[in-house]
Amino acid sequence: MTDRRRINGPSDGTTPIVYAGVPKAKQLPPRAPDALRKIFLKTSLTPPATGSSFLELPSPAPAGTPTLKLTASVYGPRPLPPSAPFSPHARLTAELKFAPFSTPHKRRGYVRDAVERDLSVQLQNALVKSIKTAAYPKSGIDIFITVLDCEGGLDGDDDDGVEVGLMNVLAGAITCASAAVADAGIECVDLVSGGVAALVRRAPAGGDAMDVDLPAPVVVLDPSPADGGQVVSAAVVGYMAGRDEVTLLWTKGAMETADQGGDELDLLMDGAITTATAVRLVLNEAVKERLLLGIARSRLKKEGGGDVLMS
Amino acid sequence: MAPPTSTTLISPAELSYLRSSLALNPPIRPDARSPTQFRPLVAEIDILPSTNGSARMIWGDGGECVVGVKVEVEPTELTADGKRKNWVEIGVEVQGQRDDDPLGVFLGMTVTESLLTPSSTLTERLAITSRFHWKMYIDILLITPPLSHPGTLLSLSTNLALRSTRLPRLTSEADEDPMFDDDWDASVPLYQASNQLPPITLLVLSVGDNIFFDPTKEELAVADCVLAVSLATNSAKDTPKVIGVRTLESGSGGIVTTAGAKDVGSGGAAVEATSMGGVKRTVVKKIIKESLSVGKEVFGSLQGVVDANH
């Protein structure tokens, strides 16, 4: 007779739980200053939207480290509400929102804050120049960007250097939104891609930072907030590679210009444009993939339709 | 941002005329200014007795901006990584516009970014002891809804207010709780004459090969590219450094284009060719280069305002 007032252990013993070992974090070799990260970009993933796209940067080791993930959806061109005043061109609005769970450490609120508004306006400025808005009178084109995950570096600047997190988000948003606009079939003069470059001062390996002279900053393309080093200044551009034109320039941090000894501003801007040109190749592939898929589908439909008629 | 295009009530033909006269060599501006000339303005400092520093500026077009700077002692709590966060709070109030209007957000972000750039040394100036610091509140009030973009007006007024800001003199020892001299005449200026000056932000636009400063609303509506260039310098005599560039909404994103082409024929076609799309990178570099020399002059004139008041 067992004691029913007690919770007894099982009569025959149990085996202790053994967890599979945590895979050891593989330390990736640091990226060269001019090496870019790979980008995953795919369009037409949000069925109800006219056009949509998804952008993701590869996750650095160890697995589970936050990386940049964005979705863009484009609605329109659709008629403006009857209350809106007449407008001879399409009205473009862009809204960028961080998901509440997107940032490391701190949760974000649902209500858009000043940072998100600011990025939205910059994104709108970068894209409006590429879209033939005059082709769509009395209509609105709405672009929504949701940041699902980001690498951090959003705290704002301080004495230690500027933060490149927001700049990466903006560059990714420009690329992603441009792919979504193309996916929606909206007339454009060119695709816009975003690129970031930064002047980074890295502490010399093994040396005591106090004794040695500070090393000269180097231009790093596509910098990540996780890379470390002191970011002296950074620039992001929106660039139309087909026309060799800049639609957006945003820089932070003090830069010397040519007559002050260095032409850091030129270096940064050219670096950011180099990044954007490389990103454009990914953008081209994503748009091409979608186009080929569309052609293949329409061909299939035609053949399939014939079959239906025959039966 | 949005206002220049959405509220400009001029016809496509007028826009085309304005654009082609600005693209001439030498260019002709509607108010006959030279490309680098600013509109006349009135500036005064130390106007609000209950603030640590204040300034007021009035432009010819009726835009008026009042800036007040107040400080209070706050115990220092460094963030986990030893950073000084939230030492400066900036509020921008534009009369007649909602708080969430993109214009106010843009102005606030521009001022914050240029003030807290890594080389600004502002937080070093605000540190009192290792445990206490001054928390600074900069409140910017645009009293009359300005007819042109208020970016330059706001940044120059903020610069003057910061230049006139004085902090009470510390009388206690370094590791004690801070005590201050209550004699206002003994207070120390936040920005010493020999030190780095607060930043300014200039609006610069390009039309064709020409570059214009202090643009009016109409000029903004026909621009190829509008940049807000933030500059900082150590003294009014040095050439300033670029500490930030932002792009503003410019032109009409295609409004002028087809309408202009239909109405005015070949002149409109020229508009169409340029107002769609971005600008070449050489144009951007030229804009920034020009703003350095103009910025130096502006710093000089601001120095004049400060000197005249002391």
Chai-1 contact restraints between the chains, C-beta under 6 A:
chainA,res_idxA,chainB,res_idxB,connection_type,confidence,min_distance_angstrom,max_distance_angstrom,comment,restraint_id
A,P88,B,A259,contact,1.0,0.0,6.0,A-B,restraint_1
A,H89,B,G254,contact,1.0,0.0,6.0,A-B,restraint_2
A,H89,B,I255,contact,1.0,0.0,6.0,A-B,restraint_3
A,A114,B,V105,contact,1.0,0.0,6.0,A-B,restraint_4
A,R117,B,V105,contact,1.0,0.0,6.0,A-B,restraint_5
A,D118,B,V105,contact,1.0,0.0,6.0,A-B,restraint_6
A,D118,B,M109,contact,1.0,0.0,6.0,A-B,restraint_7
A,V121,B,M1,contact,1.0,0.0,6.0,A-B,restraint_8
A,V121,B,P102,contact,1.0,0.0,6.0,A-B,restraint_9
A,N125,B,T247,contact,1.0,0.0,6.0,A-B,restraint_10
A,N125,B,E249,contact,1.0,0.0,6.0,A-B,restraint_11
A,V128,B,G253,contact,1.0,0.0,6.0,A-B,restraint_12
A,K129,B,G277,contact,1.0,0.0,6.0,A-B,restraint_13
A,K129,B,G278,contact,1.0,0.0,6.0,A-B,restraint_14
A,T133,B,G253,contact,1.0,0.0,6.0,A-B,restraint_15
A,T133,B,G254,contact,1.0,0.0,6.0,A-B,restraint_16
A,A134,B,G254,contact,1.0,0.0,6.0,A-B,restraint_17
A,A134,B,T257,contact,1.0,0.0,6.0,A-B,restraint_18
A,A134,B,T258,contact,1.0,0.0,6.0,A-B,restraint_19
A,D157,B,L116,contact,1.0,0.0,6.0,A-B,restraint_20
A,D157,B,P118,contact,1.0,0.0,6.0,A-B,restraint_21
A,D158,B,K83,contact,1.0,0.0,6.0,A-B,restraint_22
A,D159,B,P118,contact,1.0,0.0,6.0,A-B,restraint_23
A,G161,B,P118,contact,1.0,0.0,6.0,A-B,restraint_24
A,V189,B,M276,contact,1.0,0.0,6.0,A-B,restraint_25
A,V189,B,G277,contact,1.0,0.0,6.0,A-B,restraint_26
A,M240,B,G278,contact,1.0,0.0,6.0,A-B,restraint_27
A,R243,B,G277,contact,1.0,0.0,6.0,A-B,restraint_28
A,E245,B,G277,contact,1.0,0.0,6.0,A-B,restraint_29
A,E245,B,G278,contact,1.0,0.0,6.0,A-B,restraint_30
A,V246,B,G278,contact,1.0,0.0,6.0,A-B,restraint_31
A,V246,B,V279,contact,1.0,0.0,6.0,A-B,restraint_32
A,V246,B,R281,contact,1.0,0.0,6.0,A-B,restraint_33
A,V246,B,V284,contact,1.0,0.0,6.0,A-B,restraint_34
A,T247,B,G278,contact,1.0,0.0,6.0,A-B,restraint_35
A,L248,B,T247,contact,1.0,0.0,6.0,A-B,restraint_36
A,L249,B,V245,contact,1.0,0.0,6.0,A-B,restraint_37
A,L249,B,T247,contact,1.0,0.0,6.0,A-B,restraint_38
A,L249,B,V284,contact,1.0,0.0,6.0,A-B,restraint_39
A,W250,B,R246,contact,1.0,0.0,6.0,A-B,restraint_40
A,T251,B,G244,contact,1.0,0.0,6.0,A-B,restraint_41
A,T251,B,V245,contact,1.0,0.0,6.0,A-B,restraint_42
A,K252,B,G244,contact,1.0,0.0,6.0,A-B,restraint_43
A,G253,B,T117,contact,1.0,0.0,6.0,A-B,restraint_44
A,G253,B,P118,contact,1.0,0.0,6.0,A-B,restraint_45
A,A254,B,S119,contact,1.0,0.0,6.0,A-B,restraint_46
A,A254,B,K241,contact,1.0,0.0,6.0,A-B,restraint_47
A,A254,B,I243,contact,1.0,0.0,6.0,A-B,restraint_48
A,M255,B,V242,contact,1.0,0.0,6.0,A-B,restraint_49
A,L265,B,V242,contact,1.0,0.0,6.0,A-B,restraint_50
